[in-house]
């Protein structure tokens, strides 16, 4: 009997290591088909999940409460599993260099508990070669076993889009790969238990690793082009949104729009690819150019806010600006690598006081990560300017009258609709000085 059959018959267990936006959904989904151990080093996170509280905001609390995942921060329980899924973060460090410490640490932890016949699958975004050149040796050293005859490895990149209720784990085709045909077959069958859209069997681990990083690099470059167009069109006094609507009538025009590019994927993954490229002696031009543009958009937006204040003879030093939205994208609580923070820091350089409101973000985490005290919506009063940086649903549903009350009485109303989420004509008709990327 193979490992897949043992898992389905609940004779062997699956362990998911790392229970964030990626690990938690896969652990819960697999627990409906097999015995699953959900491991994370954060005891506080484990306590929340045991209570049925989803910190990611992506799962229905009822589904989390009713799932059979054995949540734990005790690594000794990993010894009960024979199929491991590693889904830990892969951030970037100083100088935009990949930080693989979480992957290395998880590999050491898993390695200490490996048994013969085990399969280890990595889901963390990495550059091509990490799974075989870095993780493989760590697993061997920590376990005393040999990769190949004693255990197998594979890679299956995550494609979860935080906050997206339409594109879920179940209906997104899953790329899978393995070190050999046996590993690939086992890995594919395990994921097919929960991925209704099916799996794509990549021809090698490096192909799967590369596929993941170019998905986000492609999107990053396309958004960078839109951001560059937005800056150009502002110089020419042309409405970017109007241009894109016109161009979008052609059947093959790609529907991208300008905006702040942050988060744990698009704003980070391209650096993994360019780092590996430089190691191989190739220096990226397009990818890094896109990153340069997108990394500078927070500063650009802040400068436009300052210009708008000065145009209305409002002194930036001491002016109060309301920023609606802190997370890196709308309707998602994730504040990792949010570029709204770049806007705030740049405004601070000009002496501008910012009041930030975000009903979707976690207040304690915002203070802990960035030192930002989030305000309630009704606290936005007597402001010099209002900028909707992240159009969460509660903001998008606000009528123009709701914004009227946010401004100081009797003053002009400069309004920055960063992503163009509102109807420009409506605000202009009410006397607003409207601006969007």
GUVEXFI-665190 format. One record per residue (C-alpha): residue number from 1; residue in one letter; z, x, y. Coordinates in nm, 3 decimals, decimal comma, padded with zeros to 5 digits. Layout:
GUVEXFI-665190
SITE pos code pz px py
SITE NUM A Z X Y
...
END
This chain:
GUVEXFI-665190
SITE pos code pz px py
SITE 1 X 00,000 00,000 00,000
SITE 2 X -00,100 00,141 00,341
SITE 3 X 00,113 00,155 00,656
SITE 4 X -00,060 -00,146 00,812
SITE 5 X 00,022 -00,362 00,509
SITE 6 X 00,381 -00,238 00,515
SITE 7 X 00,411 -00,334 00,882
SITE 8 X 00,265 -00,681 00,829
SITE 9 X 00,497 -00,735 00,531
SITE 10 X 00,788 -00,616 00,748
SITE 11 X 00,867 -00,328 00,513
SITE 12 X 00,817 -00,079 00,797
SITE 13 X 00,887 -00,113 01,170
SITE 14 X 00,707 -00,043 01,495
SITE 15 X 00,887 00,135 01,779
SITE 16 X 00,769 00,107 02,139
SITE 17 X 00,900 00,393 02,352
SITE 18 X 00,910 00,312 02,723
SITE 19 X 00,954 -00,051 02,828
SITE 20 X 00,790 -00,085 03,165
SITE 21 X 00,480 -00,278 03,272
SITE 22 X 00,291 -00,143 02,970
SITE 23 X 00,549 -00,109 02,694
SITE 24 X 00,730 -00,441 02,735
SITE 25 X 00,428 -00,672 02,687
SITE 26 X 00,305 -00,484 02,381
SITE 27 X 00,653 -00,479 02,228
SITE 28 X 00,700 -00,855 02,278
SITE 29 X 00,351 -00,938 02,150
SITE 30 X 00,386 -00,724 01,838
SITE 31 X 00,732 -00,867 01,766
SITE 32 X 00,561 -01,198 01,690
SITE 33 X 00,377 -01,029 01,403
SITE 34 X 00,609 -00,748 01,293
SITE 35 X 00,957 -00,596 01,325
SITE 36 X 00,973 -00,410 01,656
SITE 37 X 01,225 -00,172 01,810
SITE 38 X 01,198 -00,153 02,189
SITE 39 X 01,342 00,174 02,317
SITE 40 X 01,402 00,286 02,674
SITE 41 X 01,633 00,552 02,818
SITE 42 X 01,753 00,305 03,084
SITE 43 X 02,058 00,118 02,955
SITE 44 X 02,041 -00,116 03,257
SITE 45 X 01,683 -00,210 03,173
SITE 46 X 01,776 -00,276 02,811
SITE 47 X 02,067 -00,500 02,920
SITE 48 X 01,831 -00,705 03,138
SITE 49 X 01,582 -00,752 02,856
SITE 50 X 01,855 -00,857 02,616
SITE 51 X 01,948 -01,126 02,867
SITE 52 X 01,587 -01,238 02,884
SITE 53 X 01,533 -01,106 03,237
SITE 54 X 01,189 -00,951 03,282
SITE 55 X 01,208 -00,682 03,549
SITE 56 X 00,829 -00,645 03,558
SITE 57 X 00,767 -01,011 03,644
SITE 58 X 00,470 -01,024 03,408
SITE 59 X 00,626 -01,205 03,113
SITE 60 X 00,753 -01,557 03,091
SITE 61 X 01,134 -01,535 03,070
SITE 62 X 01,131 -01,791 02,788
SITE 63 X 00,902 -01,571 02,582
SITE 64 X 01,120 -01,268 02,645
SITE 65 X 01,438 -01,456 02,552
SITE 66 X 01,291 -01,589 02,230
SITE 67 X 01,125 -01,265 02,115
SITE 68 X 01,266 -01,069 01,823
SITE 69 X 01,236 -00,720 01,976
SITE 70 X 01,541 -00,510 01,900
SITE 71 X 01,603 -00,365 02,245
SITE 72 X 01,797 -00,041 02,250
SITE 73 X 01,869 00,278 02,443
SITE 74 X 02,004 00,442 02,127
SITE 75 X 01,733 00,681 02,010
SITE 76 X 01,882 00,702 01,662
SITE 77 X 01,731 00,362 01,583
SITE 78 X 01,386 00,517 01,618
SITE 79 X 01,440 00,669 01,275
SITE 80 X 01,386 00,321 01,129
SITE 81 X 01,026 00,306 01,254
SITE 82 X 00,708 00,450 01,105
SITE 83 X 00,459 00,341 01,373
SITE 84 X 00,529 00,458 01,730
SITE 85 X 00,371 00,351 02,057
SITE 86 X 00,455 00,578 02,352
SITE 87 X 00,415 00,403 02,689
SITE 88 X 00,598 00,615 02,944
SITE 89 X 00,496 00,683 03,306
SITE 90 X 00,263 00,968 03,400
SITE 91 X 00,308 01,022 03,776
SITE 92 X 00,182 01,309 03,988
SITE 93 X 00,397 01,579 04,139
SITE 94 X 00,373 01,803 04,444
SITE 95 X 00,018 01,902 04,524
SITE 96 X -00,117 01,603 04,328
SITE 97 X -00,060 01,789 04,001
SITE 98 X -00,003 01,574 03,688
SITE 99 X 00,361 01,540 03,593
SITE 100 X 00,375 01,517 03,213
SITE 101 X 00,750 01,552 03,174
SITE 102 X 00,801 01,190 03,065
SITE 103 X 00,533 01,230 02,796
SITE 104 X 00,680 01,561 02,682
SITE 105 X 01,031 01,417 02,672
SITE 106 X 00,918 01,107 02,480
SITE 107 X 00,730 01,329 02,233
SITE 108 X 01,045 01,535 02,170
SITE 109 X 01,248 01,218 02,120
SITE 110 X 00,998 01,065 01,880
SITE 111 X 00,952 01,396 01,701
SITE 112 X 01,320 01,417 01,619
SITE 113 X 01,296 01,090 01,429
SITE 114 X 00,956 01,124 01,260
SITE 115 X 00,922 01,062 00,887
SITE 116 X 00,634 01,150 00,661
SITE 117 X 00,360 00,889 00,682
SITE 118 X 00,429 00,805 01,048
SITE 119 X 00,165 00,728 01,311
SITE 120 X 00,224 00,803 01,680
SITE 121 X 00,000 00,636 01,940
SITE 122 X 00,007 00,729 02,308
SITE 123 X -00,075 00,469 02,574
SITE 124 X 00,023 00,670 02,884
SITE 125 X -00,265 00,764 03,112
SITE 126 X -00,344 01,135 03,071
SITE 127 X -00,635 01,372 03,118
SITE 128 X -00,856 01,451 02,818
SITE 129 X -00,679 01,685 02,576
SITE 130 X -00,314 01,600 02,645
SITE 131 X -00,254 01,405 02,323
SITE 132 X -00,384 01,680 02,095
SITE 133 X -00,308 01,991 02,300
SITE 134 X 00,037 01,904 02,438
SITE 135 X 00,188 01,612 02,244
SITE 136 X 00,076 01,722 01,896
SITE 137 X 00,260 02,061 01,908
SITE 138 X 00,577 01,902 02,051
SITE 139 X 00,586 01,644 01,772
SITE 140 X 00,544 01,918 01,511
SITE 141 X 00,812 02,138 01,664
SITE 142 X 01,066 01,857 01,700
SITE 143 X 01,005 01,713 01,353
SITE 144 X 00,936 02,017 01,143
SITE 145 X 00,639 01,825 01,001
SITE 146 X 00,268 01,901 01,016
SITE 147 X 00,027 01,674 01,201
SITE 148 X -00,239 01,563 00,957
SITE 149 X -00,079 01,592 00,616
SITE 150 X 00,264 01,459 00,725
SITE 151 X 00,194 01,229 01,020
SITE 152 X -00,099 01,108 01,231
SITE 153 X -00,159 01,068 01,603
SITE 154 X -00,386 00,852 01,816
SITE 155 X -00,447 00,729 02,167
SITE 156 X -00,498 00,377 02,300
SITE 157 X -00,506 00,354 02,681
SITE 158 X -00,328 00,067 02,849
SITE 159 X -00,540 -00,176 03,050
SITE 160 X -00,268 -00,408 03,173
SITE 161 X -00,307 -00,516 03,536
SITE 162 X 00,042 -00,590 03,680
SITE 163 X 00,065 -00,932 03,841
SITE 164 X -00,265 -01,048 03,688
SITE 165 X -00,207 -01,364 03,485
SITE 166 X -00,573 -01,397 03,388
SITE 167 X -00,636 -01,054 03,236
SITE 168 X -00,360 -01,004 02,982
SITE 169 X -00,297 -00,779 02,685
SITE 170 X -00,431 -01,044 02,450
SITE 171 X -00,769 -01,097 02,616
SITE 172 X -00,864 -00,744 02,724
SITE 173 X -01,062 -00,536 02,475
SITE 174 X -00,837 -00,249 02,359
SITE 175 X -00,975 00,101 02,322
SITE 176 X -00,828 00,273 02,015
SITE 177 X -00,870 00,622 01,873
SITE 178 X -00,722 00,834 01,599
SITE 179 X -00,723 01,195 01,482
SITE 180 X -00,916 01,094 01,169
SITE 181 X -01,066 00,785 01,008
SITE 182 X -00,743 00,691 00,831
SITE 183 X -00,539 00,703 01,151
SITE 184 X -00,806 00,516 01,347
SITE 185 X -00,822 00,237 01,091
SITE 186 X -00,444 00,189 01,085
SITE 187 X -00,415 00,195 01,465
SITE 188 X -00,705 -00,047 01,510
SITE 189 X -00,559 -00,297 01,262
SITE 190 X -00,213 -00,289 01,421
SITE 191 X -00,352 -00,364 01,767
SITE 192 X -00,583 -00,631 01,628
SITE 193 X -00,269 -00,822 01,533
SITE 194 X -00,217 -00,914 01,899
SITE 195 X -00,538 -00,833 02,090
SITE 196 X -00,753 -01,145 02,052
SITE 197 X -01,043 -00,984 02,241
SITE 198 X -01,065 -00,718 01,971
SITE 199 X -01,064 -00,340 01,978
SITE 200 X -01,323 -00,073 02,054
SITE 201 X -01,302 00,223 01,821
SITE 202 X -01,367 00,535 02,030
SITE 203 X -01,522 00,827 01,846
SITE 204 X -01,239 01,065 01,938
SITE 205 X -00,902 01,085 02,111
SITE 206 X -01,051 01,279 02,403
SITE 207 X -01,319 01,012 02,453
SITE 208 X -01,048 00,744 02,475
SITE 209 X -00,842 00,955 02,718
SITE 210 X -01,147 01,017 02,936
SITE 211 X -01,249 00,650 02,932
SITE 212 X -00,914 00,550 03,075
SITE 213 X -00,912 00,791 03,368
SITE 214 X -01,270 00,716 03,471
SITE 215 X -01,203 00,340 03,478
SITE 216 X -00,961 00,385 03,766
SITE 217 X -01,151 00,674 03,925
SITE 218 X -01,459 00,451 03,946
SITE 219 X -01,264 00,174 04,117
SITE 220 X -01,101 00,424 04,351
SITE 221 X -01,436 00,563 04,464
SITE 222 X -01,579 00,215 04,522
SITE 223 X -01,282 00,110 04,734
SITE 224 X -01,301 00,438 04,926
SITE 225 X -01,662 00,356 05,013
SITE 226 X -01,551 00,017 05,146
SITE 227 X -01,271 00,183 05,347
SITE 228 X -01,514 00,431 05,497
SITE 229 X -01,748 00,147 05,589
SITE 230 X -01,459 -00,040 05,749
SITE 231 X -01,372 00,259 05,968
SITE 232 X -01,739 00,304 06,060
SITE 233 X -01,792 -00,064 06,143
SITE 234 X -01,480 -00,071 06,361
SITE 235 X -01,633 00,213 06,563
SITE 236 X -01,947 00,000 06,596
SITE 237 X -01,752 -00,320 06,675
SITE 238 X -01,892 -00,495 06,367
SITE 239 X -01,687 -00,729 06,146
SITE 240 X -01,662 -00,560 05,803
SITE 241 X -01,589 -00,883 05,618
SITE 242 X -01,894 -01,049 05,767
SITE 243 X -02,110 -00,755 05,661
SITE 244 X -01,978 -00,767 05,304
SITE 245 X -02,034 -01,142 05,283
SITE 246 X -02,394 -01,095 05,390
SITE 247 X -02,456 -00,801 05,156
SITE 248 X -02,286 -00,988 04,872
SITE 249 X -02,571 -01,238 04,857
SITE 250 X -02,774 -00,978 04,667
SITE 251 X -02,732 -01,018 04,291
SITE 252 X -02,638 -00,655 04,219
SITE 253 X -02,411 -00,583 04,515
SITE 254 X -02,066 -00,482 04,388
SITE 255 X -01,782 -00,703 04,511
SITE 256 X -01,531 -00,448 04,641
SITE 257 X -01,336 -00,473 04,965
SITE 258 X -01,136 -00,233 05,185
SITE 259 X -00,760 -00,204 05,160
SITE 260 X -00,455 00,011 05,091
SITE 261 X -00,487 00,177 04,750
SITE 262 X -00,152 00,251 04,588
SITE 263 X 00,022 00,176 04,262
SITE 264 X 00,069 00,371 03,942
SITE 265 X -00,297 00,375 03,832
SITE 266 X -00,578 00,381 04,089
SITE 267 X -00,387 00,599 04,334
SITE 268 X -00,284 00,849 04,066
SITE 269 X -00,524 00,858 03,770
SITE 270 X -00,816 01,024 03,954
SITE 271 X -00,593 01,327 04,016
SITE 272 X -00,548 01,366 03,641
SITE 273 X -00,924 01,390 03,602
SITE 274 X -00,978 01,629 03,892
SITE 275 X -00,690 01,850 03,774
SITE 276 X -00,850 01,888 03,433
SITE 277 X -01,189 01,942 03,597
SITE 278 X -01,050 02,236 03,797
SITE 279 X -00,892 02,382 03,483
SITE 280 X -01,241 02,374 03,330
SITE 281 X -01,389 02,539 03,640
SITE 282 X -01,550 02,231 03,792
SITE 283 X -01,451 02,118 04,140
SITE 284 X -01,493 01,748 04,206
SITE 285 X -01,663 01,633 04,523
SITE 286 X -01,701 01,256 04,498
SITE 287 X -01,368 01,179 04,328
SITE 288 X -01,158 01,393 04,562
SITE 289 X -01,347 01,266 04,866
SITE 290 X -01,259 00,911 04,762
SITE 291 X -00,896 01,008 04,715
SITE 292 X -00,888 01,172 05,058
SITE 293 X -01,015 00,856 05,224
SITE 294 X -00,783 00,620 05,037
SITE 295 X -00,477 00,841 05,081
SITE 296 X -00,536 00,832 05,455
SITE 297 X -00,570 00,456 05,497
SITE 298 X -00,198 00,395 05,559
SITE 299 X -00,209 00,635 05,852
SITE 300 X -00,532 00,477 05,978
SITE 301 X -00,384 00,124 05,972
SITE 302 X -00,073 00,243 06,155
SITE 303 X -00,287 00,406 06,425
SITE 304 X -00,482 00,083 06,469
SITE 305 X -00,154 -00,103 06,514
SITE 306 X -00,046 00,144 06,783
SITE 307 X -00,383 00,113 06,958
SITE 308 X -00,354 -00,265 06,949
SITE 309 X -00,008 -00,249 07,109
SITE 310 X -00,127 -00,014 07,382
SITE 311 X -00,434 -00,227 07,449
SITE 312 X -00,198 -00,511 07,536
SITE 313 X 00,020 -00,280 07,744
SITE 314 X 00,302 -00,301 07,490
SITE 315 X 00,495 00,025 07,471
SITE 316 X 00,487 00,144 07,105
SITE 317 X 00,817 00,322 07,153
SITE 318 X 01,068 00,046 07,092
SITE 319 X 00,812 -00,217 06,997
SITE 320 X 00,901 -00,435 06,699
SITE 321 X 00,628 -00,479 06,438
SITE 322 X 00,660 -00,718 06,146
SITE 323 X 00,505 -00,605 05,820
SITE 324 X 00,456 -00,879 05,561
SITE 325 X 00,441 -00,713 05,220
SITE 326 X 00,572 -00,388 05,072
SITE 327 X 00,446 -00,382 04,712
SITE 328 X 00,126 -00,200 04,624
SITE 329 X -00,064 -00,524 04,554
SITE 330 X -00,028 -00,898 04,606
SITE 331 X 00,188 -01,119 04,382
SITE 332 X 00,331 -00,819 04,197
SITE 333 X 00,684 -00,673 04,240
SITE 334 X 00,573 -00,314 04,173
SITE 335 X 00,649 -00,084 04,469
SITE 336 X 00,548 00,243 04,303
SITE 337 X 00,325 00,455 04,525
SITE 338 X 00,278 00,172 04,773
SITE 339 X 00,075 00,278 05,075
SITE 340 X 00,263 00,035 05,301
SITE 341 X 00,526 00,309 05,313
SITE 342 X 00,264 00,538 05,471
SITE 343 X 00,209 00,275 05,740
SITE 344 X 00,583 00,257 05,808
SITE 345 X 00,626 00,636 05,826
SITE 346 X 00,333 00,678 06,062
SITE 347 X 00,461 00,399 06,289
SITE 348 X 00,800 00,565 06,290
SITE 349 X 00,633 00,877 06,432
SITE 350 X 00,531 00,668 06,733
SITE 351 X 00,879 00,521 06,773
SITE 352 X 00,771 00,179 06,650
SITE 353 X 01,047 -00,028 06,488
SITE 354 X 00,928 -00,205 06,174
SITE 355 X 01,073 -00,518 06,018
SITE 356 X 00,952 -00,549 05,658
SITE 357 X 00,954 -00,874 05,461
SITE 358 X 00,856 -00,907 05,096
SITE 359 X 00,987 -01,198 04,884
SITE 360 X 00,824 -01,053 04,572
SITE 361 X 00,976 -00,704 04,584
SITE 362 X 01,325 -00,617 04,461
SITE 363 X 01,553 -00,558 04,762
SITE 364 X 01,779 -00,308 04,590
SITE 365 X 01,487 -00,107 04,458
SITE 366 X 01,320 -00,100 04,801
SITE 367 X 01,637 00,044 04,950
SITE 368 X 01,688 00,284 04,662
SITE 369 X 01,331 00,416 04,654
SITE 370 X 01,235 00,415 05,021
SITE 371 X 01,547 00,335 05,226
SITE 372 X 01,384 00,011 05,344
SITE 373 X 01,604 -00,294 05,406
SITE 374 X 01,387 -00,597 05,340
SITE 375 X 01,425 -00,888 05,581
SITE 376 X 01,393 -01,259 05,510
SITE 377 X 01,093 -01,445 05,647
SITE 378 X 01,304 -01,640 05,898
SITE 379 X 01,433 -01,311 06,040
SITE 380 X 01,087 -01,224 06,172
SITE 381 X 01,137 -01,316 06,536
SITE 382 X 01,062 -01,166 06,880
SITE 383 X 00,799 -00,934 06,738
SITE 384 X 00,534 -00,750 06,938
SITE 385 X 00,281 -00,758 06,653
SITE 386 X 00,256 -00,905 06,303
SITE 387 X 00,065 -00,734 06,022
SITE 388 X 00,009 -00,891 05,681
SITE 389 X -00,009 -00,576 05,471
SITE 390 X 00,011 -00,747 05,131
SITE 391 X -00,103 -01,112 05,122
SITE 392 X 00,139 -01,243 04,861
SITE 393 X 00,095 -01,609 04,777
SITE 394 X 00,391 -01,720 04,997
SITE 395 X 00,227 -01,542 05,293
SITE 396 X -00,126 -01,662 05,220
SITE 397 X 00,000 -02,020 05,225
SITE 398 X 00,157 -01,986 05,571
SITE 399 X -00,006 -02,195 05,843
SITE 400 X -00,086 -02,027 06,175
SITE 401 X 00,202 -02,220 06,330
SITE 402 X 00,443 -02,027 06,112
SITE 403 X 00,319 -01,701 06,263
SITE 404 X 00,357 -01,838 06,619
SITE 405 X 00,734 -01,836 06,583
SITE 406 X 00,740 -01,468 06,487
SITE 407 X 00,629 -01,343 06,828
SITE 408 X 00,832 -01,294 07,141
SITE 409 X 00,794 -01,599 07,370
SITE 410 X 00,508 -01,593 07,619
SITE 411 X 00,340 -01,276 07,497
SITE 412 X -00,004 -01,215 07,353
SITE 413 X -00,022 -01,235 06,974
SITE 414 X -00,191 -00,931 06,813
SITE 415 X -00,236 -01,010 06,444
SITE 416 X -00,338 -00,757 06,177
SITE 417 X -00,479 -00,919 05,863
SITE 418 X -00,524 -00,596 05,668
SITE 419 X -00,714 -00,737 05,368
SITE 420 X -00,887 -01,021 05,552
SITE 421 X -00,696 -01,290 05,365
SITE 422 X -00,703 -01,547 05,649
SITE 423 X -00,973 -01,735 05,834
SITE 424 X -01,053 -01,531 06,141
SITE 425 X -01,182 -01,828 06,342
SITE 426 X -00,860 -02,025 06,298
SITE 427 X -00,650 -01,747 06,448
SITE 428 X -00,893 -01,674 06,729
SITE 429 X -00,892 -02,043 06,827
SITE 430 X -00,515 -02,025 06,864
SITE 431 X -00,531 -01,732 07,103
SITE 432 X -00,452 -01,455 06,856
SITE 433 X -00,600 -01,108 06,890
SITE 434 X -00,716 -01,087 06,530
SITE 435 X -00,796 -00,762 06,339
SITE 436 X -00,870 -00,685 05,977
SITE 437 X -01,009 -00,393 05,779
END
